[in-house]
Amino acid sequence: MYTNMLQKHLSQGDMEGVVKQIAYIGEKKDITQFAFLIELLKSTDNAILRNTIAIALSDIGDDRAVEPLIEVITDSKTSGSRGTLLYALENLNYIVHIENIIPFIGDSSLEVSAQSFMLLEQMMDKLSDLQNLRCQTIIEMQISHNQSKLLEVALDMLKKWRYQVQG
C-alpha cells in the first residue's frame, strides 16, 4: 500500500508527499516497507529525502538498516550532510562498524563530529579490546593531520577506558 503511494509521489515529483509518507512509515514502525526504504536510501541524491529515510529506519529499529546506513555515510556523495545519518544509528546496533564511524570525529562539521563522538561514547563499554586499540590507532592517525580537540578527547577516553578495564 505505502509503496504504491510512495512511487506515485516520486513519479509526480511530490517530495513533500514522499517525505510525509516516509515519516508516517517510521512513526508506525512499519517493517513491511523496509526493503523499499533501503533501496531508496541507497539510490537518492536528495539529502532531505535521505535524512527522512534514515530517521524512519531508526524509528523502525531494525538492525539490518545499519549496513546500508554505514554505506551511505561513508559515500563521498553525502559529504556535508552526514549528521542526521549518523544520528539515525543511535537506536541501532552499530558496534561492528565503529571503526567506520570514528574517522568522522575529526570532521569539520560540528554536527558530524559531535554525533560521531556520541556514537563512540554510547558504545565505549561494549568495545572489545581489539576494537578499542583499532579506534585509538585511527584517531592517532587523524590527530597527526587534524588538531581537533574532540579527537584528543576521544583518544583520551579510549585510553582511560582500556586502562580501567585492564587495571
Buried (B, 14 or more C-beta within 10 A) or exposed (E): EBBEBBEEBBEEEEBEBBBBBBBBBBEBEBEEBBEBBBEBBBEBEBBBBBBBBBBBBBBBEBEEBBEBBBBBBBEEEBEEBBBBBBBBBEBBEBBEBBEBBBBBBBBEBEBBBBBBBBBBEBBBEEBEEEBBEBBBBBBEEBBEEBEBEBBEBBBEBBEEBBEEEEE
